[in-house]
Amino acid sequence: MTMKSNSNKQQFIEAVELLVPGNQFIAAAARHVPPEILPSIAGVAALEFASTLDILCKSWRLRRPLESPSRARRLNNRRAGQSADLQRICVAPDVSRRTQSEQKIRAD
């Protein structure tokens, strides 16, 4: 590694750390970039690198593994069932109270 590529790599790493402060994953990934592939202007490469990885890290696909369509349907159906159960639990007491109130009013 020549002195120029070493300083270029260091500039790249520092620029990435400034662009995404506190993101240890992206900072560590920047350290693995070979200096031979860095352009002469490290800041531009750092901006592209950091912004692309930041977007990918926030991507829904990376947070949730790829699933087969049938598995995804089963999970969605299960979630819909759980959602309906939660709605019944949350709504049922209010409905029963309202029904009791309506019955009292009708009885009077």
OpenMM code with the backbone's topology and positions (N, CA, C; nanometers):
from openmm import Vec3, app, unit

residues = "MET THR MET LYS SER ASN SER ASN LYS GLN GLN PHE ILE GLU ALA VAL GLU LEU LEU VAL PRO GLY ASN GLN PHE ILE ALA ALA ALA ALA ARG HIS VAL PRO PRO GLU ILE LEU PRO SER ILE ALA GLY VAL ALA ALA LEU GLU PHE ALA SER THR LEU ASP ILE LEU CYS LYS SER TRP ARG LEU ARG ARG PRO LEU GLU SER PRO SER ARG ALA ARG ARG LEU ASN ASN ARG ARG ALA GLY GLN SER ALA ASP LEU GLN ARG ILE CYS VAL ALA PRO ASP VAL SER ARG ARG THR GLN SER GLU GLN LYS ILE ARG ALA ASP".split()
positions = [
    Vec3(0.0847, -0.1168, 0.0000),
    Vec3(0.0000, 0.0000, 0.0000),
    Vec3(0.0900, 0.1240, 0.0000),
    Vec3(0.0674, 0.2121, -0.0932),
    Vec3(0.1487, 0.3338, -0.1012),
    Vec3(0.0968, 0.4363, -0.0021),
    Vec3(0.1771, 0.5380, 0.0179),
    Vec3(0.1401, 0.6433, 0.1124),
    Vec3(0.0126, 0.7140, 0.0662),
    Vec3(0.0002, 0.7375, -0.0656),
    Vec3(-0.1170, 0.8070, -0.1174),
    Vec3(-0.2433, 0.7236, -0.0956),
    Vec3(-0.2377, 0.5944, -0.1262),
    Vec3(-0.3566, 0.5109, -0.1092),
    Vec3(-0.3914, 0.4945, 0.0389),
    Vec3(-0.2890, 0.4955, 0.1238),
    Vec3(-0.3133, 0.4853, 0.2679),
    Vec3(-0.3880, 0.6090, 0.3175),
    Vec3(-0.3447, 0.7270, 0.2758),
    Vec3(-0.4130, 0.8485, 0.3203),
    Vec3(-0.5516, 0.8577, 0.2572),
    Vec3(-0.5664, 0.8097, 0.1342),
    Vec3(-0.6959, 0.8087, 0.0676),
    Vec3(-0.7931, 0.7168, 0.1428),
    Vec3(-0.7448, 0.6017, 0.1819),
    Vec3(-0.8285, 0.5081, 0.2578),
    Vec3(-0.8664, 0.5697, 0.3921),
    Vec3(-0.7711, 0.6351, 0.4584),
    Vec3(-0.7993, 0.6987, 0.5868),
    Vec3(-0.9022, 0.8101, 0.5704),
    Vec3(-0.8895, 0.8890, 0.4636),
    Vec3(-0.9878, 0.9938, 0.4373),
    Vec3(-1.1265, 0.9335, 0.4140),
    Vec3(-1.1293, 0.8235, 0.3419),
    Vec3(-1.2550, 0.7543, 0.3137),
    Vec3(-1.3207, 0.7093, 0.4440),
    Vec3(-1.2443, 0.6443, 0.5297),
    Vec3(-1.2973, 0.5947, 0.6570),
    Vec3(-1.3460, 0.7096, 0.7449),
    Vec3(-1.2679, 0.8149, 0.7521),
    Vec3(-1.3078, 0.9309, 0.8330),
    Vec3(-1.4341, 0.9962, 0.7780),
    Vec3(-1.4418, 1.0072, 0.6451),
    Vec3(-1.5605, 1.0674, 0.5835),
    Vec3(-1.6844, 0.9826, 0.6101),
    Vec3(-1.6715, 0.8508, 0.5994),
    Vec3(-1.7852, 0.7622, 0.6278),
    Vec3(-1.8293, 0.7793, 0.7730),
    Vec3(-1.7355, 0.7835, 0.8649),
    Vec3(-1.7699, 0.7994, 1.0067),
    Vec3(-1.8369, 0.9335, 1.0339),
    Vec3(-1.7989, 1.0376, 0.9603),
    Vec3(-1.8643, 1.1678, 0.9759),
    Vec3(-2.0053, 1.1674, 0.9178),
    Vec3(-2.0249, 1.0926, 0.8092),
    Vec3(-2.1552, 1.0899, 0.7429),
    Vec3(-2.2594, 1.0096, 0.8197),
    Vec3(-2.2159, 0.9041, 0.8865),
    Vec3(-2.3087, 0.8205, 0.9642),
    Vec3(-2.2523, 0.8008, 1.1059),
    Vec3(-2.2511, 0.9076, 1.1844),
    Vec3(-2.1911, 0.8978, 1.3178),
    Vec3(-2.2636, 0.7955, 1.4052),
    Vec3(-2.1864, 0.7140, 1.4714),
    Vec3(-2.2425, 0.6156, 1.5624),
    Vec3(-2.2848, 0.4847, 1.4979),
    Vec3(-2.2834, 0.4762, 1.3659),
    Vec3(-2.3225, 0.3521, 1.2997),
    Vec3(-2.1988, 0.2640, 1.2855),
    Vec3(-2.1818, 0.1741, 1.3797),
    Vec3(-2.0624, 0.0895, 1.3839),
    Vec3(-2.0572, -0.0087, 1.2669),
    Vec3(-2.1724, -0.0546, 1.2208),
    Vec3(-2.1756, -0.1494, 1.1099),
    Vec3(-2.1171, -0.0881, 0.9829),
    Vec3(-2.1626, 0.0316, 0.9491),
    Vec3(-2.1156, 0.0965, 0.8263),
    Vec3(-1.9695, 0.1360, 0.8407),
    Vec3(-1.9292, 0.1818, 0.9579),
    Vec3(-1.7891, 0.2174, 0.9810),
    Vec3(-1.6997, 0.0952, 0.9649),
    Vec3(-1.7432, -0.0186, 1.0182),
    Vec3(-1.6643, -0.1420, 1.0054),
    Vec3(-1.6587, -0.1885, 0.8607),
    Vec3(-1.7702, -0.1746, 0.7901),
    Vec3(-1.7723, -0.2142, 0.6489),
    Vec3(-1.6781, -0.1260, 0.5672),
    Vec3(-1.6687, 0.0014, 0.6025),
    Vec3(-1.5800, 0.0928, 0.5298),
    Vec3(-1.4340, 0.0515, 0.5457),
    Vec3(-1.4008, -0.0039, 0.6598),
    Vec3(-1.2623, -0.0483, 0.6826),
    Vec3(-1.2250, -0.1666, 0.5939),
    Vec3(-1.3249, -0.2379, 0.5437),
    Vec3(-1.2997, -0.3544, 0.4583),
    Vec3(-1.2897, -0.3201, 0.3099),
    Vec3(-1.3136, -0.1951, 0.2755),
    Vec3(-1.3038, -0.1553, 0.1348),
    Vec3(-1.1559, -0.1497, 0.0963),
    Vec3(-1.1177, -0.2227, -0.0089),
    Vec3(-0.9764, -0.2204, -0.0504),
    Vec3(-0.9378, -0.0825, -0.1038),
    Vec3(-0.8237, -0.0310, -0.0655),
    Vec3(-0.7834, 0.1032, -0.1103),
    Vec3(-0.7644, 0.1116, -0.2621),
    Vec3(-0.7383, -0.0015, -0.3259),
    Vec3(-0.7162, -0.0016, -0.4700),
    Vec3(-0.8408, 0.0379, -0.5487),
    Vec3(-0.9583, 0.0157, -0.4931),
    Vec3(-1.0798, 0.0477, -0.5682),
    Vec3(-1.1340, 0.1868, -0.5371),
    Vec3(-1.0726, 0.2568, -0.4428),
    Vec3(-1.1188, 0.3913, -0.4079),
    Vec3(-1.0764, 0.4914, -0.5139),
    Vec3(-1.1661, 0.5834, -0.5497),
    Vec3(-1.1279, 0.6890, -0.6434),
    Vec3(-1.0352, 0.7898, -0.5755),
    Vec3(-0.9818, 0.8799, -0.6528),
    Vec3(-0.8889, 0.9775, -0.5957),
    Vec3(-0.9582, 1.0739, -0.4994),
    Vec3(-1.0868, 1.0941, -0.5177),
    Vec3(-1.1635, 1.1803, -0.4265),
    Vec3(-1.2429, 1.0889, -0.3334),
    Vec3(-1.1905, 1.0682, -0.2149),
    Vec3(-1.2482, 0.9718, -0.1218),
    Vec3(-1.3838, 1.0164, -0.0668),
    Vec3(-1.4059, 1.1453, -0.0582),
    Vec3(-1.5304, 1.1960, -0.0018),
    Vec3(-1.6526, 1.1561, -0.0827),
    Vec3(-1.6402, 1.1588, -0.2148),
    Vec3(-1.7520, 1.1207, -0.3010),
    Vec3(-1.7836, 0.9726, -0.2824),
    Vec3(-1.6795, 0.8909, -0.2801),
    Vec3(-1.6988, 0.7474, -0.2585),
    Vec3(-1.7595, 0.7213, -0.1212),
    Vec3(-1.7152, 0.7964, -0.0211),
    Vec3(-1.7676, 0.7798, 0.1148),
    Vec3(-1.9161, 0.8147, 0.1202),
    Vec3(-1.9546, 0.9216, 0.0519),
    Vec3(-2.0952, 0.9620, 0.0493),
    Vec3(-2.1807, 0.8537, -0.0160),
    Vec3(-2.1379, 0.8042, -0.1305),
    Vec3(-2.2127, 0.6982, -0.1994),
    Vec3(-2.2195, 0.5725, -0.1141),
    Vec3(-2.1069, 0.5345, -0.0557),
    Vec3(-2.0982, 0.4141, 0.0258),
    Vec3(-2.1895, 0.4241, 0.1480),
    Vec3(-2.1749, 0.5328, 0.2221),
    Vec3(-2.2509, 0.5494, 0.3467),
    Vec3(-2.4004, 0.5619, 0.3206),
    Vec3(-2.4378, 0.6400, 0.2205),
    Vec3(-2.5809, 0.6592, 0.1952),
    Vec3(-2.6458, 0.5308, 0.1442),
    Vec3(-2.5748, 0.4578, 0.0590),
    Vec3(-2.6303, 0.3331, 0.0076),
    Vec3(-2.6464, 0.2297, 0.1187),
    Vec3(-2.5446, 0.2129, 0.2005),
    Vec3(-2.5554, 0.1168, 0.3102),
    Vec3(-2.6602, 0.1596, 0.4123),
    Vec3(-2.6717, 0.2880, 0.4368),
    Vec3(-2.7719, 0.3361, 0.5314),
    Vec3(-2.9122, 0.3031, 0.4814),
    Vec3(-2.9367, 0.3230, 0.3532),
    Vec3(-3.0666, 0.2904, 0.2945),
    Vec3(-3.0918, 0.1401, 0.3013),
    Vec3(-2.9898, 0.0623, 0.2689),
    Vec3(-3.0055, -0.0829, 0.2733),
    Vec3(-3.0316, -0.1331, 0.4150),
    Vec3(-2.9666, -0.0718, 0.5122),
    Vec3(-2.9882, -0.1131, 0.6509),
    Vec3(-3.1307, -0.0844, 0.6959),
    Vec3(-3.1900, 0.0177, 0.6407),
    Vec3(-3.3269, 0.0539, 0.6776),
    Vec3(-3.4311, -0.0178, 0.5918),
    Vec3(-3.3844, -0.0895, 0.4941),
    Vec3(-3.4738, -0.1559, 0.4003),
    Vec3(-3.5567, -0.2626, 0.4696),
    Vec3(-3.6810, -0.2727, 0.4313),
    Vec3(-3.7710, -0.3728, 0.4870),
    Vec3(-3.7221, -0.5132, 0.4554),
    Vec3(-3.6678, -0.5333, 0.3386),
    Vec3(-3.6228, -0.6663, 0.2972),
    Vec3(-3.5073, -0.7172, 0.3828),
    Vec3(-3.4218, -0.6291, 0.4286),
    Vec3(-3.3108, -0.6743, 0.5111),
    Vec3(-3.3534, -0.7017, 0.6549),
    Vec3(-3.4569, -0.6339, 0.6995),
    Vec3(-3.5041, -0.6581, 0.8353),
    Vec3(-3.5896, -0.7832, 0.8424),
    Vec3(-3.6504, -0.8220, 0.7309),
    Vec3(-3.7375, -0.9385, 0.7264),
    Vec3(-3.6885, -1.0301, 0.6160),
    Vec3(-3.6502, -1.1519, 0.6484),
    Vec3(-3.5971, -1.2414, 0.5453),
    Vec3(-3.7002, -1.2716, 0.4375),
    Vec3(-3.6510, -1.3043, 0.3205),
    Vec3(-3.7400, -1.3385, 0.2107),
    Vec3(-3.8194, -1.4638, 0.2458),
    Vec3(-3.9442, -1.4636, 0.2115),
    Vec3(-4.0312, -1.5752, 0.2438),
    Vec3(-4.0985, -1.6261, 0.1173),
    Vec3(-4.1357, -1.7521, 0.1184),
    Vec3(-4.2127, -1.8052, 0.0066),
    Vec3(-4.3512, -1.7433, 0.0129),
    Vec3(-4.4197, -1.7306, -0.1011),
    Vec3(-4.5536, -1.6694, -0.0998),
    Vec3(-4.6516, -1.7411, -0.0082),
    Vec3(-4.6461, -1.8752, -0.0022),
    Vec3(-4.7404, -1.9470, 0.0842),
    Vec3(-4.7111, -1.9197, 0.2311),
    Vec3(-4.5833, -1.9132, 0.2681),
    Vec3(-4.5480, -1.8837, 0.4075),
    Vec3(-4.5903, -1.7416, 0.4426),
    Vec3(-4.5714, -1.6491, 0.3510),
    Vec3(-4.6108, -1.5107, 0.3766),
    Vec3(-4.7625, -1.5013, 0.3966),
    Vec3(-4.8404, -1.5762, 0.3163),
    Vec3(-4.9865, -1.5755, 0.3323),
    Vec3(-5.0269, -1.6325, 0.4684),
    Vec3(-4.9620, -1.7438, 0.5082),
    Vec3(-4.9934, -1.8034, 0.6379),
    Vec3(-4.9646, -1.7054, 0.7512),
    Vec3(-4.8483, -1.6384, 0.7420),
    Vec3(-4.8147, -1.5412, 0.8461),
    Vec3(-4.9141, -1.4259, 0.8484),
    Vec3(-4.9524, -1.3771, 0.7304),
    Vec3(-5.0481, -1.2667, 0.7251),
    Vec3(-5.1838, -1.3095, 0.7787),
    Vec3(-5.2255, -1.4335, 0.7466),
    Vec3(-5.3526, -1.4831, 0.7984),
    Vec3(-5.3474, -1.4963, 0.9499),
    Vec3(-5.2371, -1.5467, 1.0003),
    Vec3(-5.2221, -1.5614, 1.1449),
    Vec3(-5.2269, -1.4246, 1.2111),
    Vec3(-5.1568, -1.3284, 1.1513),
    Vec3(-5.1570, -1.1928, 1.2079),
    Vec3(-5.2968, -1.1326, 1.2028),
    Vec3(-5.3695, -1.1580, 1.0934),
    Vec3(-5.5058, -1.1059, 1.0819),
    Vec3(-5.5934, -1.1664, 1.1898),
    Vec3(-5.5758, -1.2952, 1.2180),
    Vec3(-5.6506, -1.3608, 1.3247),
    Vec3(-5.6177, -1.3018, 1.4596),
    Vec3(-5.4887, -1.2771, 1.4832),
    Vec3(-5.4476, -1.2163, 1.6099),
    Vec3(-5.5042, -1.0767, 1.6218),
    Vec3(-5.5051, -1.0050, 1.5095),
    Vec3(-5.5586, -0.8696, 1.5096),
    Vec3(-5.7077, -0.8714, 1.5421),
    Vec3(-5.7798, -0.9670, 1.4832),
    Vec3(-5.9232, -0.9783, 1.5107),
    Vec3(-5.9462, -1.0140, 1.6575),
    Vec3(-5.8638, -1.1046, 1.7117),
    Vec3(-5.8752, -1.1398, 1.8532),
    Vec3(-5.8532, -1.0182, 1.9415),
    Vec3(-5.7507, -0.9393, 1.9074),
    Vec3(-5.7232, -0.8189, 1.9860),
    Vec3(-5.8387, -0.7213, 1.9768),
    Vec3(-5.8976, -0.7080, 1.8584),
    Vec3(-6.0102, -0.6176, 1.8440),
    Vec3(-6.1276, -0.6650, 1.9284),
    Vec3(-6.1529, -0.7962, 1.9302),
    Vec3(-6.2621, -0.8491, 2.0115),
    Vec3(-6.2364, -0.8229, 2.1595),
    Vec3(-6.1116, -0.8429, 2.2003),
    Vec3(-6.0778, -0.8221, 2.3413),
    Vec3(-6.0949, -0.6755, 2.3780),
    Vec3(-6.0488, -0.5884, 2.2893),
    Vec3(-6.0544, -0.4451, 2.3190),
    Vec3(-6.1945, -0.3885, 2.3036),
    Vec3(-6.2709, -0.4404, 2.2073),
    Vec3(-6.4016, -0.3831, 2.1777),
    Vec3(-6.5110, -0.4493, 2.2591),
    Vec3(-6.4987, -0.5759, 2.2872),
    Vec3(-6.6063, -0.6494, 2.3532),
    Vec3(-6.6520, -0.5865, 2.4843),
    Vec3(-6.5621, -0.5456, 2.5738),
    Vec3(-6.6099, -0.4858, 2.6986),
    Vec3(-6.6915, -0.3599, 2.6753),
    Vec3(-6.6497, -0.2756, 2.5809),
    Vec3(-6.7233, -0.1528, 2.5531),
    Vec3(-6.8595, -0.1852, 2.4954),
    Vec3(-6.8662, -0.2816, 2.4056),
    Vec3(-6.9930, -0.3194, 2.3440),
    Vec3(-7.0866, -0.3759, 2.4496),
    Vec3(-7.0341, -0.4620, 2.5365),
    Vec3(-7.1203, -0.5209, 2.6388),
    Vec3(-7.1719, -0.4133, 2.7341),
    Vec3(-7.0887, -0.3174, 2.7695),
    Vec3(-7.1336, -0.2085, 2.8570),
    Vec3(-7.2420, -0.1260, 2.7895),
    Vec3(-7.2218, -0.0994, 2.6614),
    Vec3(-7.3187, -0.0201, 2.5876),
    Vec3(-7.4505, -0.0972, 2.5790),
    Vec3(-7.4418, -0.2258, 2.5523),
    Vec3(-7.5620, -0.3073, 2.5424),
    Vec3(-7.6364, -0.3083, 2.6752),
    Vec3(-7.5620, -0.3235, 2.7861),
    Vec3(-7.6263, -0.3201, 2.9177),
    Vec3(-7.6915, -0.1858, 2.9424),
    Vec3(-7.6259, -0.0783, 2.9039),
    Vec3(-7.6822, 0.0569, 2.9220),
    Vec3(-7.8082, 0.0727, 2.8389),
    Vec3(-7.8037, 0.0227, 2.7159),
    Vec3(-7.9203, 0.0337, 2.6293),
    Vec3(-8.0365, -0.0469, 2.6872),
    Vec3(-8.0053, -0.1636, 2.7429),
    Vec3(-8.1111, -0.2451, 2.8022),
    Vec3(-8.1740, -0.1752, 2.9215),
    Vec3(-8.0932, -0.1088, 3.0050),
    Vec3(-8.1457, -0.0347, 3.1194),
    Vec3(-8.2352, 0.0785, 3.0752),
    Vec3(-8.1922, 0.1488, 2.9690),
    Vec3(-8.2702, 0.2615, 2.9191),
    Vec3(-8.4024, 0.2107, 2.8660),
    Vec3(-8.4004, 0.1011, 2.7930),
    Vec3(-8.5236, 0.0452, 2.7370),
    Vec3(-8.6170, -0.0052, 2.8482),
    Vec3(-8.5556, -0.0571, 2.9538),
    Vec3(-8.6368, -0.1098, 3.0640),
    Vec3(-8.7068, 0.0019, 3.1401),
    Vec3(-8.6424, 0.1190, 3.1421),
    Vec3(-8.7013, 0.2325, 3.2173),
    Vec3(-8.8099, 0.2940, 3.1391),
] * unit.nanometer
topology = app.Topology()
chain = topology.addChain("A")
for resn in residues:
    res = topology.addResidue(resn, chain)
    for name in ("N", "CA", "C"):
        topology.addAtom(name, app.Element.getBySymbol(name[0]), res)
